[in-house]
């Protein structure tokens, strides 16, 4: 999306918000106990120990056990790497943990969370050695912002930092990624 596309999107969001400016929304808090949120999108991860960018199809589901505490599960399906030096053949990831949601009394929901996880990893073959796929433990911190525009629609921005190591005797490999 180019600079013009971002400007158009920002104007549309501003226009949408101003259409409902006459309603009394100050007394209603959108994020509440019992809210169930789900999203499906794609993301790009930048590995910190290697010069590789990975593409994932991602999904998450979040349940608000309280207006400030939510339980969230995230899944990442590895599609491919963007560079020619493809270190990974597989890198599917699952996370589950809790998030703290800062109450702002509006449709915005800034949050921060910690999630342990697990990755199903296989390194691309090199030197005629085939690395078996194994499960590797992960730890992750996630922060972001949700904007709930409607009952069935929300916009999200998430940043995740993952720490992990591919546990294999043949090829030890850092899985650290932003």
C-alpha positions in Angstrom: 0.0 0.0 0.0 1.5 3.3 -1.1 1.5 6.7 0.6 -1.7 7.6 -1.2 -3.4 4.4 0.0 -2.5 5.2 3.6 -3.9 8.7 3.3 -7.1 7.5 1.7 -7.5 4.9 4.5 -6.9 7.5 7.2 -9.5 9.8 5.6 -12.0 7.1 5.4 -11.5 6.1 9.1 -11.8 9.8 10.1 -15.0 10.2 8.0 -16.5 7.0 9.5 -15.8 8.2 13.0 -17.2 11.7 12.4 -20.5 10.2 11.0 -21.3 9.0 14.5 -19.9 12.0 16.4 -23.4 13.1 17.5 -24.1 9.8 19.4 -23.4 9.7 23.1 -20.6 7.1 23.2 -18.7 8.6 26.2 -20.9 6.6 28.7 -20.5 3.3 26.8 -17.2 1.3 27.1 -16.9 -1.0 24.1 -14.3 -3.4 25.6 -16.1 -5.3 28.3 -16.2 -8.6 30.1 -17.4 -11.4 27.8 -16.2 -9.8 24.6 -14.9 -12.4 22.1 -12.6 -11.1 19.3 -11.1 -12.9 16.4 -8.9 -11.9 13.4 -7.3 -13.5 10.4 -4.6 -11.7 8.4 -1.0 -12.1 7.2 2.2 -10.7 8.7 5.9 -10.4 8.1 8.5 -11.4 10.7 12.0 -10.1 10.7 14.5 -12.6 12.3 17.0 -10.8 14.5 19.8 -13.3 14.3 19.6 -13.8 10.5 18.9 -11.6 7.5 15.6 -13.2 6.7 12.0 -11.9 6.6 9.3 -14.6 6.9 5.7 -14.4 5.7 2.9 -15.9 7.8 -0.9 -16.3 7.6 -1.9 -15.4 11.1 -5.0 -15.7 13.2 -5.9 -15.0 16.8 -8.8 -15.3 19.2 -9.2 -13.3 22.3 -11.7 -13.5 25.2 -12.0 -10.7 27.7 -12.4 -12.3 31.1 -12.6 -8.8 32.5 -12.4 -5.3 31.0 -8.7 -5.2 31.7 -7.6 -8.9 31.4 -8.0 -11.0 28.3 -6.9 -14.5 27.3 -5.5 -14.8 23.8 -4.4 -17.5 21.5 -2.4 -16.8 18.3 -1.4 -19.1 15.4 1.1 -18.4 12.7 1.3 -20.6 9.5 4.6 -20.2 7.8 4.2 -19.4 4.0 7.8 -18.7 2.9 10.8 -16.4 3.3 11.1 -13.2 1.2 14.9 -13.5 0.6 16.7 -16.0 -1.6 18.5 -17.4 1.4 15.7 -19.5 2.8 16.9 -21.0 6.0 13.5 -22.4 7.1 11.4 -25.0 5.4 8.8 -24.9 8.1 8.2 -22.5 11.1 4.6 -22.8 12.3 3.9 -21.2 15.7 1.2 -21.3 18.4 1.0 -19.0 21.3 -1.4 -18.8 24.3 -1.3 -16.3 27.1 -2.8 -13.3 28.8 -3.0 -9.6 27.9 -3.5 -6.5 30.0 -5.9 -4.0 28.3 -5.6 -0.4 29.2 -9.1 1.1 29.7 -9.5 4.2 27.6 -13.3 4.4 27.6 -13.7 4.3 23.9 -13.4 1.9 20.9 -9.6 1.9 21.2 -8.0 -1.0 23.1 -4.3 -0.7 23.7 -2.8 -3.8 25.2 0.4 -5.6 26.3 0.8 -9.3 26.9 3.0 -12.3 27.5 2.5 -15.6 25.7 4.5 -18.8 25.9 4.4 -20.8 22.7 5.6 -23.7 20.6 7.0 -23.8 17.0 7.1 -26.7 14.6 10.4 -26.0 12.8 12.4 -27.6 10.0 15.5 -26.1 8.6 16.0 -26.1 4.8 18.3 -28.8 3.5 21.9 -27.8 3.1 25.2 -29.7 2.7 23.0 -32.7 1.7 21.8 -33.0 5.3 18.1 -33.2 5.9 17.0 -31.7 9.2 14.0 -33.4 10.8 11.0 -31.2 11.8 10.9 -30.8 15.6 8.9 -28.8 18.2 10.7 -25.9 19.9 9.6 -23.8 22.9 9.0 -20.1 22.4 8.5 -17.1 24.7 6.8 -14.0 23.3 5.9 -10.4 24.3 3.1 -8.8 22.3 1.8 -5.2 22.3 -0.7 -3.4 20.1 -3.9 -1.5 19.6 -7.3 -2.7 18.6 -9.9 -0.3 17.3 -13.4 -1.7 17.4 -15.4 0.2 14.7 -18.5 -2.0 14.8 -19.8 -5.2 16.3 -18.4 -7.3 13.4 -15.4 -5.2 12.4 -12.1 -4.1 14.0 -8.7 -2.9 13.0 -5.6 -4.1 14.8 -1.9 -3.3 14.9 0.3 -5.8 16.8 4.0 -6.0 17.4 5.4 -9.3 18.7 8.9 -10.2 19.8 9.6 -13.9 20.0 12.5 -15.7 21.6 13.3 -19.3 20.8 15.8 -21.8 19.6 15.3 -24.7 17.2 16.2 -27.7 19.4 18.0 -30.1 17.1 21.4 -31.9 17.4 22.3 -31.3 13.8 21.4 -27.7 13.2 21.0 -25.4 16.3 19.1 -22.3 15.0 17.9 -19.1 16.7 14.2 -18.4 16.1 14.2 -14.8 17.6 11.9 -12.7 15.5 10.1 -9.3 15.5 
